[in-house]
Amino acid sequence: MTANVETMFSALETPWHKLGVVTDDVLTASDALKVAELDWEVELKDMFTKNSKTDRYSLVLDEVPDKFAVVRSSDSKCFGVVGNRYTPVQNVDAFTFMDNLVDSGEAKYETAGSLNGGETIFILMKLEKVLPIDDQVNPYMLLTNNHNGNGALKVLMTPVRVVCSNTLRMALSDRTANTYSVRHTSSIMGKIDEGRQFLGIANRFYDSFSDEVNKLIDKEVNNDLFKKVMDNVNPYPNLPTDENSDEEVKRHIREVKSHEYIKETVNSNFEHEAKNGFGYTGWTLLNAWNSYELWEKKRRGVNSNKKLLQKQANELISRNSEITDKVKEVILNG
């Protein structure tokens, strides 16, 4: 594994199939912990600095007040430095929290693992909710937790389109929340009741999500709307002038090539989706752009399918589908 994905398991039908240990089926919490190699803990250790009295023959250490190192117990790897209010969330507690959210010790997990050398762990669980959409889109809940002191534990709503295993981390037009956060200042187990209230928010999110998808399915895409989306998301680069330097002209040529690549890729995706799915609709166009954003967008350092999957996993955890969001807004308002 590269530095992005340290350890991981994925079931056969998940978006990250073939990345990490692949299982024939989804797993319970106890099995997922072991297979994803997340059965380790972190601990807080006192921090010290070298005293100015230190010389070649003696070492004098001064304790750093109210600062602690977050260290993995299995290999003494330090993930970060935190203050005295920081409370670690162990991996096993993260799984238990997810189990308790759905009030079941038999919750099924389809993906789990660690990123960035273990600093970030993630858990993907499918919800038992059928979405009223004329396409197979499954509702998932994604938990992420940082062991480096940067950021809270988060639970995110992550729909997955089954036909292509594409993720749709969409922000909704009505601003229905799709994220629940727990700060590392108290025990996560004390947040179970609060977390269960978030399931109500999750249901509202997926109801609103289904409404937007159905609006997209009902929206006909003609040439004018297709062009409007393209102009908003992938505008043609400004033409150089006589005053531009040779380097600026070269940059313009590169930008034009990038523009044409995106245009041709999205158009190909759109035609493929239209002939094999929902015709020339907003939902088809949205998925054409979503596929581009997930799989065909040029990324630095990505020279294999494995690295692409790792990049997608990292991006899914860190941000919404920004291009897909913009496309959706233009289609619905166009």
C-alpha positions in Angstrom: 0.0 0.0 0.0 1.1 3.6 -0.6 1.0 6.3 2.0 -2.7 7.1 1.2 -4.2 3.7 2.1 -2.4 1.9 4.9 -4.8 -1.1 5.5 -8.3 -1.8 4.2 -11.0 -4.3 3.4 -13.8 -4.0 0.8 -16.7 -6.3 0.0 -17.3 -7.3 -3.6 -19.9 -4.7 -4.4 -18.4 -1.6 -2.8 -17.0 1.4 -4.7 -13.4 0.5 -3.7 -13.7 -3.2 -4.8 -10.2 -4.6 -5.4 -8.5 -2.2 -3.0 -7.2 -3.8 0.1 -8.4 -7.2 1.3 -11.5 -8.2 -0.7 -14.1 -10.2 1.0 -17.0 -12.2 -0.4 -19.5 -10.5 1.8 -20.1 -7.7 4.2 -18.7 -8.1 7.7 -19.8 -7.5 11.3 -17.9 -5.0 13.5 -15.6 -7.6 15.2 -14.7 -9.2 11.8 -14.2 -5.9 10.1 -11.8 -4.7 12.8 -9.5 -7.6 12.2 -9.7 -7.9 8.4 -9.2 -4.2 8.0 -6.3 -4.4 10.5 -7.8 -1.8 12.7 -7.5 -3.8 15.9 -5.1 -1.4 17.5 -5.4 1.4 20.0 -3.8 4.9 20.5 -2.6 6.3 23.8 -1.6 9.8 25.0 2.1 10.0 26.1 3.8 12.9 27.9 6.0 15.1 25.7 9.5 16.4 26.5 12.0 18.8 24.9 15.8 18.8 25.2 17.0 21.2 27.9 19.7 23.8 27.1 21.9 22.1 29.6 22.1 19.0 27.4 25.6 18.2 26.3 27.3 15.2 24.6 27.6 13.4 27.9 24.2 14.0 29.5 20.6 14.4 28.3 18.3 16.7 30.3 14.6 16.7 29.3 11.9 19.3 30.2 8.3 18.2 30.2 6.0 20.1 27.8 2.9 21.1 29.9 -0.6 20.2 28.7 0.7 18.7 25.5 0.6 15.0 24.6 1.7 12.8 21.7 -1.0 10.5 20.2 0.9 7.2 19.8 -0.2 3.9 18.2 0.4 1.2 20.8 1.2 -1.5 18.2 4.3 0.2 16.8 4.8 3.4 18.8 4.0 5.5 15.7 3.2 9.2 16.6 0.2 10.6 14.8 0.1 14.1 16.2 0.2 16.4 19.2 -2.9 17.3 21.2 -3.9 19.4 24.2 -5.1 18.2 27.7 -8.8 18.2 26.7 -8.3 15.8 23.9 -10.0 12.4 24.3 -9.0 9.6 21.9 -11.7 7.6 20.1 -10.4 4.1 19.8 -11.2 2.2 16.6 -13.3 -0.4 18.4 -15.3 2.4 20.0 -16.0 3.9 16.5 -17.4 0.6 15.3 -19.4 0.2 18.6 -20.8 3.8 18.0 -21.9 2.8 14.5 -23.5 -0.4 15.8 -25.4 1.6 18.5 -26.5 4.3 16.0 -28.6 1.7 14.2 -29.3 -0.1 17.5 -27.8 -3.4 16.3 -24.7 -5.4 17.1 -25.2 -7.1 13.7 -24.7 -4.1 11.6 -23.0 -4.9 8.3 -19.9 -3.1 7.1 -18.8 -3.1 3.5 -15.6 -1.1 3.7 -13.2 0.0 6.5 -9.5 0.9 6.7 -6.9 3.5 7.5 -5.4 6.3 5.4 -2.2 8.4 5.7 -0.3 5.9 7.7 -3.1 5.3 10.2 -3.9 8.9 11.0 -7.4 8.6 9.6 -9.7 5.6 9.8 -13.0 5.2 7.9 -16.0 2.8 8.1 -18.7 2.5 5.5 -22.1 0.9 6.4 -25.1 0.4 4.3 -28.5 1.7 5.7 -31.7 -0.3 5.6 -33.6 2.2 3.6 -35.1 1.9 0.1 -34.9 5.1 -1.9 -37.9 5.9 -4.1 -35.8 6.5 -7.3 -36.1 4.8 -10.7 -32.5 3.8 -10.4 -30.6 1.7 -7.9 -28.9 4.0 -5.5 -28.1 2.7 -2.0 -27.9 4.9 1.1 -24.6 4.6 3.1 -23.3 6.1 6.3 -19.5 6.8 6.3 -17.7 7.4 9.6 -14.3 9.0 9.6 -12.0 9.7 12.6 -8.6 11.4 12.9 -6.0 10.3 15.4 -3.8 13.3 14.7 -5.7 15.9 16.6 -6.9 17.6 13.4 -10.7 17.5 13.2 -13.6 15.8 14.8 -15.1 12.4 14.3 -17.6 12.7 11.5 -20.5 10.6 10.2 -21.4 11.4 6.5 -24.2 10.5 4.2 -22.8 8.9 1.1 -25.2 7.5 -1.6 -23.7 5.0 -4.0 -25.1 4.3 -7.5 -25.0 0.5 -7.9 -24.7 0.2 -11.7 -21.3 1.8 -11.6 -20.4 1.9 -7.9 -20.1 5.7 -8.1 -20.3 7.7 -5.0 -22.5 10.8 -4.8 -21.3 13.1 -1.9 -23.8 15.7 -2.9 -24.8 18.9 -1.0 -28.6 19.3 -1.3 -30.3 22.5 -2.6 -32.4 22.7 0.6 -29.2 22.5 2.7 -30.4 19.4 4.6 -27.5 18.4 6.7 -25.4 15.4 5.6 -22.8 15.4 8.3 -22.8 14.8 12.1 -19.6 15.7 14.1 -18.3 14.6 17.5 -15.4 16.6 19.0 -12.6 14.7 20.8 -13.4 16.3 24.2 -15.5 13.7 25.8 -16.3 10.0 25.4 -18.0 9.1 22.2 -20.2 6.6 24.0 -22.0 9.5 25.7 -23.1 10.7 22.3 -25.1 7.7 21.3 -28.5 9.2 22.0 -27.5 12.4 20.2 -26.2 10.3 17.3 -29.4 8.4 17.0 -31.2 11.7 16.6 -28.9 12.2 13.6 -30.5 9.1 12.0 -33.7 11.2 11.7 -31.6 13.8 9.9 -30.2 11.0 7.7 -33.7 9.9 6.8 -34.6 13.5 5.9 -31.4 13.8 3.9 -32.1 10.7 1.8 -35.8 11.8 1.3 -34.5 15.2 0.0 -31.8 13.5 -2.0 -34.5 11.2 -3.7 -36.6 14.3 -4.5 -33.6 16.0 -6.2 -32.8 12.8 -8.2 -36.3 12.5 -9.4 -36.3 16.2 -10.5 -33.1 15.5 -12.4 -34.7 12.4 -14.0 -37.7 14.5 -15.1 -35.5 17.3 -16.5 -34.9 17.0 -20.3 -31.4 18.0 -21.5 -31.3 19.7 -24.8 -28.2 21.2 -26.6 -28.7 24.6 -24.9 -28.7 23.1 -21.4 -25.8 20.8 -22.1 -23.8 23.8 -23.4 -24.9 25.9 -20.4 -23.6 23.3 -18.0 -20.3 23.0 -19.9 -19.8 26.8 -20.0 -20.3 27.0 -16.3 -18.2 24.1 -15.2 -15.6 23.9 -18.0 -15.5 27.4 -19.7 -13.3 27.9 -22.7 -9.9 29.4 -21.7 -9.4 33.1 -22.3 -7.7 33.8 -25.6 -4.1 35.2 -25.4 -3.3 38.7 -26.7 -0.3 40.1 -28.4 1.0 41.2 -25.1 1.1 37.7 -23.6 4.5 36.0 -23.1 5.5 32.8 -24.8 5.0 31.0 -21.5 1.4 32.4 -21.2 0.7 31.2 -24.8 1.9 27.8 -23.9 -0.2 27.7 -20.8 -3.2 28.7 -22.9 -2.5 25.8 -25.3 -2.4 23.4 -22.3 -5.7 24.8 -21.0 -7.4 24.4 -24.3 -6.2 20.7 -24.4 -7.6 20.2 -20.9 -10.9 21.9 -21.9 -11.3 19.7 -25.0 -10.4 16.5 -23.0 -13.1 17.3 -20.4 -15.7 18.2 -23.0 -15.0 15.0 -25.0 -15.0 12.8 -21.9 -18.3 14.2 -20.5 -20.0 14.0 -23.9 -18.9 10.4 -24.3 -20.1 9.6 -20.8 -23.4 11.4 -21.5 -24.1 9.5 -24.7 -23.3 6.2 -23.1 -25.5 6.9 -20.1 -28.3 8.1 -22.4 -28.3 5.0 -24.6 -28.1 2.6 -21.6 -30.1 4.3 -19.0 -32.4 7.3 -18.7 -32.2 9.0 -22.0 -31.1 12.7 -22.3 -32.1 13.8 -18.8 -30.5 15.8 -16.0 -29.8 12.6 -14.1 -27.9 11.2 -17.1 -25.9 14.4 -17.4 -25.2 14.5 -13.7 -23.8 11.0 -13.8 -21.7 11.8 -16.8 -20.0 14.5 -14.9 -19.8 12.4 -11.7 -18.0 9.6 -13.5 -15.6 12.2 -14.9 -14.9 13.7 -11.5 -14.4 10.3 -9.9 -12.5 8.3 -12.5 -11.3 10.5 -15.5 -10.3 13.8 -14.0 -6.5 14.2 -14.4 -4.7 13.9 -11.0 -1.1 14.3 -10.2 0.8 11.1 -9.3 -2.0 8.8 -10.4 -0.6 6.3 -12.9 -2.5 3.1 -12.0 -6.0 2.0 -11.2 -4.9 1.2 -7.7 -3.7 4.7 -7.0 -6.9 6.1 -8.6 -9.0 4.1 -6.1 -6.8 5.3 -3.3 -7.2 8.9 -4.4 -11.0 8.5 -4.7 -11.1 7.0 -1.2 -9.2 10.0 0.2 -11.2 12.6 -1.7 -14.5 11.0 -0.7 -13.6 11.3 3.0 -12.2 14.8 2.8 -14.7 16.7 0.6 -18.1 16.6 -1.2 -18.3 16.0 -5.0 -17.6 19.6 -5.8 -17.9 19.4 -9.6 -21.0 17.2 -9.4 -22.6 19.7 -7.0 -22.1 22.6 -9.4 -23.5 20.6 -12.3 -26.6 19.7 -10.3 -27.2 23.4 -9.4 -26.9 24.5 -13.1 -29.2 21.7 -14.3 -31.9 22.3 -11.7 -31.8 26.1 -12.2 -31.4 25.9 -16.0 
